[in-house]
Amino acid sequence: MLHIPLIATSPECQGHGYGSALLAKVTNLADSKGLSSWLVSSNILNEPFYNSHGFKAVGDIHLGEGNLNWNKDPIFFQVMIREPILLKA
């Protein structure tokens, strides 16, 4: 599996295809090696973006929820996986 630790664009560059181009570069590399890709998203609003690139949510991580020692709002993460697209020779 290929882990994608971070994909981000500055707010003024969002909506111009830069994030899609970055993600395509990484997923194309994974596809060429027959590898699944995975990432952890901390923003649920990004789910449609990742879905449009073939990622599917497979699990959730909740930090701080129910922890009496946690003194901030709970943090929600979404684990997402994309299976490789096998390229025909």
Contacts in CASP RR format, 6 or more apart in sequence:
PFRMAT RR
TARGET T0000
AUTHOR 0000-0000-0000
METHOD contacts of the structure
MODEL  1
MLHIPLIATSPECQGHGYGSALLAKVTNLADSKGLSSWLVSSNILNEPFY
NSHGFKAVGDIHLGEGNLNWNKDPIFFQVMIREPILLKA
1 35 0 8 1.000
1 36 0 8 1.000
1 37 0 8 1.000
1 38 0 8 1.000
1 81 0 8 1.000
2 26 0 8 1.000
2 29 0 8 1.000
2 30 0 8 1.000
2 33 0 8 1.000
2 35 0 8 1.000
2 36 0 8 1.000
2 37 0 8 1.000
2 38 0 8 1.000
3 37 0 8 1.000
3 38 0 8 1.000
3 39 0 8 1.000
4 23 0 8 1.000
4 26 0 8 1.000
4 37 0 8 1.000
4 38 0 8 1.000
4 39 0 8 1.000
5 39 0 8 1.000
7 19 0 8 1.000
7 22 0 8 1.000
7 23 0 8 1.000
7 26 0 8 1.000
7 39 0 8 1.000
9 18 0 8 1.000
9 19 0 8 1.000
9 22 0 8 1.000
20 49 0 8 1.000
20 53 0 8 1.000
23 50 0 8 1.000
23 53 0 8 1.000
24 53 0 8 1.000
26 37 0 8 1.000
27 37 0 8 1.000
27 53 0 8 1.000
27 82 0 8 1.000
30 36 0 8 1.000
30 37 0 8 1.000
30 82 0 8 1.000
30 84 0 8 1.000
31 84 0 8 1.000
31 85 0 8 1.000
31 86 0 8 1.000
31 87 0 8 1.000
32 87 0 8 1.000
33 84 0 8 1.000
34 84 0 8 1.000
34 86 0 8 1.000
35 84 0 8 1.000
36 81 0 8 1.000
36 82 0 8 1.000
36 83 0 8 1.000
36 84 0 8 1.000
37 55 0 8 1.000
37 81 0 8 1.000
37 82 0 8 1.000
37 84 0 8 1.000
38 79 0 8 1.000
38 80 0 8 1.000
38 81 0 8 1.000
38 82 0 8 1.000
39 50 0 8 1.000
39 55 0 8 1.000
39 79 0 8 1.000
39 80 0 8 1.000
40 61 0 8 1.000
40 77 0 8 1.000
40 78 0 8 1.000
40 79 0 8 1.000
40 80 0 8 1.000
41 47 0 8 1.000
41 50 0 8 1.000
41 77 0 8 1.000
41 78 0 8 1.000
41 80 0 8 1.000
42 75 0 8 1.000
42 76 0 8 1.000
42 77 0 8 1.000
42 78 0 8 1.000
44 76 0 8 1.000
44 78 0 8 1.000
47 57 0 8 1.000
47 78 0 8 1.000
47 80 0 8 1.000
50 80 0 8 1.000
50 82 0 8 1.000
53 82 0 8 1.000
54 82 0 8 1.000
55 80 0 8 1.000
55 81 0 8 1.000
55 82 0 8 1.000
56 80 0 8 1.000
56 81 0 8 1.000
56 82 0 8 1.000
57 78 0 8 1.000
57 79 0 8 1.000
57 80 0 8 1.000
58 79 0 8 1.000
58 80 0 8 1.000
58 81 0 8 1.000
59 78 0 8 1.000
59 79 0 8 1.000
60 76 0 8 1.000
60 77 0 8 1.000
60 78 0 8 1.000
60 79 0 8 1.000
61 76 0 8 1.000
61 77 0 8 1.000
61 78 0 8 1.000
61 79 0 8 1.000
62 74 0 8 1.000
62 75 0 8 1.000
62 76 0 8 1.000
62 77 0 8 1.000
63 70 0 8 1.000
63 74 0 8 1.000
63 75 0 8 1.000
63 77 0 8 1.000
64 70 0 8 1.000
64 72 0 8 1.000
64 74 0 8 1.000
64 75 0 8 1.000
65 74 0 8 1.000
66 74 0 8 1.000
END
